[in-house]
Amino acid sequence: MKDNRSYYDDFAGWYERERHHGYHAMLDRLQVGIARPLAAGKDVLELGCGTGLILKEIEPYARRAVGLDISRGMLGQAHARGLSVLAGSATDLPFKDESFDLVYSFKVLAHVQAIEQAMREVARVLRPGGRAALEFYNKASLRYLIKRFKRPHKVSDGTTDDQVYTRYDSLAEVKRYLPADLSVVDLHGVRVFTPFAQVHRVPGVAQALSAAERIARDQALTARFGGFLVVIVEKR
Ligand SMILES: C[S@@+](CC[C@H](N)C(=O)[O-])C[C@H]1O[C@@H](n2cnc3c(N)ncnc32)[C@H](O)[C@@H]1O
């Protein structure tokens, strides 16, 4: 098992190889679609911004948008995009209390062991009435079922995806991690129906699945079964 910083430093050069089309591009579109309406005109923080793929889509809409990430390898590319980013951990945020109206995080919290500490930090840096969009890997999902039977996936020459700490949580568990001043106000589910990333390489299937995923993301009935569960919380 590698620590997150060295795992993502190794992965950084490869990260965007498959991110601009197909399955991964769909995930990013669905996630941007959640964060963008919340970010309009606000002071925004992205936890685990990586190379800035999502931050670059949010920044033009925000009053101020800042990205934080533990990996300098990943941040190098975000910096090259002209984004405002800094190094640090989600469990020890280098910001004053009540600095942001919105905190969001996609594909990151699943790699954070001290999750309650990260939730306390989110609460601390949010202003009263501020919101956070926090994505978890969902135990109640097709993705989780399938992942349990899959072989490790190569993410760079010397690294496979089983070398980083990864957690899966249920909605009930996520609610238990939240400090008392954060309450859940909405839910979204990303990747409800997609069984394997590879199906998005099939023309026709890709379009139909993307359209279905777009609808399922925001419906209460389907959102809770998303492979990626996005919990919208509000600070008292
Ligand atoms: C799968 S990437 C996602 C990057 C970006 N959110 C996106 O959607 O493209 C996960 C990112 O989380 C970062 N990360 C992992 N643990 C972290 C922590 N404790 N604090 C901040 N960033 C962390 C990694 O360095 C990596 O850039």
The ligand as an ORCA input file, in Angstrom:
! r2SCAN-3c Opt
* xyz 0 1
  C      -8.931     10.275     -8.636
  S      -8.089     11.802     -8.383
  C      -9.409     12.970     -8.662
  C      -8.931     14.335     -9.038
  C     -10.072     15.328     -9.366
  N     -10.956     15.496     -8.236
  C     -10.830     14.885    -10.590
  O     -12.020     14.538    -10.450
  O     -10.241     14.858    -11.683
  C      -7.931     11.852     -6.609
  C      -7.128     13.041     -6.134
  O      -7.240     13.129     -4.710
  C      -6.001     13.557     -4.197
  N      -5.953     13.196     -2.765
  C      -5.890     11.960     -2.232
  N      -5.887     12.042     -0.889
  C      -5.947     13.363     -0.571
  C      -5.981     14.093      0.647
  N      -5.936     13.486      1.845
  N      -6.049     15.431      0.600
  C      -6.084     16.083     -0.602
  N      -6.044     15.443     -1.790
  C      -5.986     14.096     -1.778
  C      -5.003     12.830     -5.068
  O      -3.710     13.363     -5.004
  C      -5.648     12.953     -6.441
  O      -5.235     14.114     -7.124
*
